[in-house]
Amino acid sequence: MKSLARKFLSDAERTRVEACVREVENTTSGEIVPMVVSASYHYPMAPMLGALILSLLIAGAVTAGIGVQRAWEGFGLLDLWMFPAAFAVSFLLLHEVIKRVPGLKRLFVTAREIDEEVQEAALTSFYRQRLNHTRDKTGILIYVSVFERRAVVLADEGIDSKVDPQTWQQVVDIVTGGIRRRNQSEALCDAVRRCGQLVAEGFPRKPDDTNELRNLIVEE
């Protein structure tokens, strides 16, 4: 089964994004790196919480249903085990299902937790991918986390000090808006072009500029 990151961009779309980055970087000394990851965190509590809530509901419904059906037969010893048995079976099955189905798993993760994990993962990736080590401090990371449906833009101090922080939110909105329209590659290209516009005036391309970073990173 393909990972979320691999499904997010086809091979042709990856090639298109890489070409877009090369084109934009020919006009500026900025180093722009789109990065796509399947998820920023594995959220181990989400399947447990989801399975717990749903299993309690299922076990309660099963027990109540059987109780109504046997109302005229009287209470039996087997009835004592009905709830825990239904709960145990439901919990084990649902835990595995929720763990493997991103849409279900996401229902049991809070928006606050998602925001915190994506921000932390984006910052970690910025340093791990050495965007803070470009010659002119012009690295820009466009980070997309597919499971969480979030995007983050981080810029090194050379560029960040000259751009209004609110402007980076415009780039984020370009990415997330395109994703909602299921046009991921065009969204990333538009975001890359916007970043190029933001830095081109202050950081024009130098005669000896080289491509210091990868044009696209996809981590599965």
C-alpha positions in Angstrom: 0.0 0.0 0.0 1.3 3.4 -0.9 2.1 5.9 1.9 0.1 9.1 2.2 3.1 11.1 0.9 3.6 8.9 -2.1 -0.1 9.1 -3.0 -0.1 12.9 -2.4 2.1 13.5 -5.5 2.5 11.2 -8.5 5.8 10.8 -10.2 4.8 13.3 -12.9 3.7 15.8 -10.3 7.0 15.5 -8.5 8.9 16.2 -11.6 6.7 19.2 -12.2 7.3 20.7 -8.7 11.0 20.1 -9.0 11.1 21.9 -12.4 9.1 24.8 -10.9 11.6 25.2 -8.0 14.5 25.2 -10.5 12.8 27.9 -12.6 12.1 30.1 -9.6 15.5 29.7 -8.1 17.0 30.9 -11.4 15.7 34.4 -10.5 16.8 34.6 -6.8 19.4 33.4 -4.4 16.7 32.0 -2.2 16.7 28.2 -1.6 13.1 27.0 -1.7 12.4 23.4 -0.6 8.9 21.9 -0.7 8.7 18.9 1.7 5.9 16.4 1.9 5.6 13.9 4.8 2.9 11.3 5.4 2.4 12.4 9.0 4.2 14.6 11.6 3.5 12.2 14.4 1.9 8.7 14.9 -0.6 9.7 17.6 -0.6 6.4 19.5 -3.5 7.5 21.8 -5.9 8.1 18.9 -6.7 4.4 18.1 -7.0 3.6 21.8 -9.3 6.5 22.5 -11.4 5.8 19.5 -11.7 2.1 20.2 -12.6 2.8 23.8 -15.4 5.2 23.0 -16.9 3.1 20.2 -16.5 -0.2 22.0 -18.4 1.1 25.0 -21.2 2.2 22.8 -21.3 -1.1 20.9 -21.1 -3.2 24.0 -23.8 -1.2 25.7 -26.1 -1.5 22.6 -25.5 -5.2 22.3 -26.1 -5.8 26.0 -29.3 -3.7 26.0 -30.5 -5.4 22.8 -30.1 -8.9 24.2 -31.5 -7.8 27.5 -34.7 -6.7 25.8 -34.9 -9.8 23.7 -34.6 -12.0 26.8 -36.7 -9.9 29.1 -39.3 -12.6 29.6 -36.7 -15.4 30.1 -35.2 -14.0 33.3 -31.6 -13.1 34.2 -28.9 -15.7 33.5 -25.2 -16.1 34.4 -24.3 -15.6 30.7 -25.6 -12.1 30.8 -22.9 -11.1 33.2 -20.3 -11.7 30.5 -22.1 -10.2 27.6 -20.9 -6.6 28.1 -17.2 -7.4 28.7 -17.1 -9.9 25.9 -18.7 -7.5 23.4 -16.4 -4.7 24.6 -13.2 -6.8 24.3 -14.0 -8.0 20.8 -15.1 -4.6 19.6 -12.0 -2.9 21.2 -9.5 -5.2 19.5 -11.1 -4.9 16.1 -11.7 -1.2 16.2 -8.2 -0.4 17.5 -6.7 -2.1 14.4 -9.2 -0.5 12.0 -8.7 3.1 13.4 -4.9 2.7 13.4 -5.0 1.8 9.7 -7.6 4.2 8.4 -6.3 7.8 8.5 -9.8 9.4 8.2 -11.0 7.6 11.3 -7.8 8.1 13.2 -7.9 11.9 12.6 -11.3 12.1 14.3 -9.8 11.2 17.6 -6.9 13.7 17.5 -7.5 17.3 18.7 -6.8 20.3 16.5 -4.5 21.6 19.2 -2.4 18.4 19.2 -2.2 18.4 15.5 -1.0 22.0 15.3 1.6 21.4 18.0 3.0 18.3 16.4 3.1 19.7 12.9 4.9 22.9 14.0 7.4 20.9 16.0 8.0 18.5 13.1 8.4 21.3 10.6 11.0 23.1 12.8 12.9 19.8 13.2 12.9 19.2 9.5 14.1 22.7 8.8 17.3 22.0 10.8 17.6 18.4 9.8 17.5 19.2 6.1 20.0 22.0 6.8 17.9 24.9 5.5 19.7 27.0 8.1 23.1 26.4 6.4 22.7 28.1 3.0 25.4 30.7 2.1 23.2 33.7 2.4 20.7 32.4 5.0 18.0 32.2 2.4 16.5 28.8 3.0 12.7 28.5 2.8 10.8 25.3 3.8 7.3 24.7 2.5 6.3 21.8 4.8 3.2 19.7 4.1 1.9 17.0 6.5 -0.6 14.9 4.6 -2.3 13.1 7.5 -2.9 16.3 9.4 -3.9 18.3 6.3 -1.6 21.1 7.5 1.1 23.2 5.9 3.9 25.3 7.5 6.3 27.8 5.9 9.6 28.5 7.7 12.3 30.8 6.4 15.9 31.4 7.6 16.9 34.6 9.2 18.3 36.3 6.1 14.9 36.2 4.4 12.6 36.1 7.5 13.9 39.4 8.8 12.8 41.2 5.6 9.4 39.7 5.1 6.2 40.5 7.1 5.4 37.3 9.2 1.8 37.5 8.0 3.0 37.2 4.5 4.1 33.6 5.1 0.5 32.8 6.0 -0.5 33.7 2.5 1.8 31.0 1.2 0.3 28.5 3.6 -3.2 29.5 2.4 -2.1 28.9 -1.2 -1.0 25.4 -0.3 -4.0 24.4 1.8 -6.4 25.9 -0.7 -4.9 23.9 -3.5 -5.0 20.7 -1.5 -8.7 21.2 -0.8 -9.2 21.5 -4.5 -7.2 18.3 -5.0 -4.6 20.1 -7.1 -1.6 19.5 -4.9 1.2 20.0 -7.5 -0.2 23.3 -8.7 -0.6 24.5 -5.1 3.0 23.7 -4.4 4.1 25.4 -7.6 2.1 28.5 -6.8 3.5 28.6 -3.3 7.1 28.3 -4.6 6.4 31.1 -7.1 5.0 33.3 -4.3 8.1 32.7 -2.2 10.2 33.6 -5.2 8.4 36.9 -5.6 8.9 37.7 -1.9 12.6 37.2 -1.9 13.6 38.1 -5.5 14.0 41.8 -4.9 16.1 41.5 -1.7 18.0 38.4 -2.9 18.6 38.5 -6.6 20.5 35.6 -8.1 24.3 36.0 -8.0 26.6 34.9 -10.9 28.1 32.2 -8.7 24.9 30.9 -7.2 24.6 27.1 -7.0 21.7 24.8 -6.0 22.5 24.1 -2.4 19.5 22.1 -1.4 17.2 19.5 -2.9 14.3 20.8 -5.0 11.7 18.5 -3.4 11.7 16.2 -0.4 9.1 13.4 0.0 9.4 11.4 3.2 7.2 8.3 3.3 
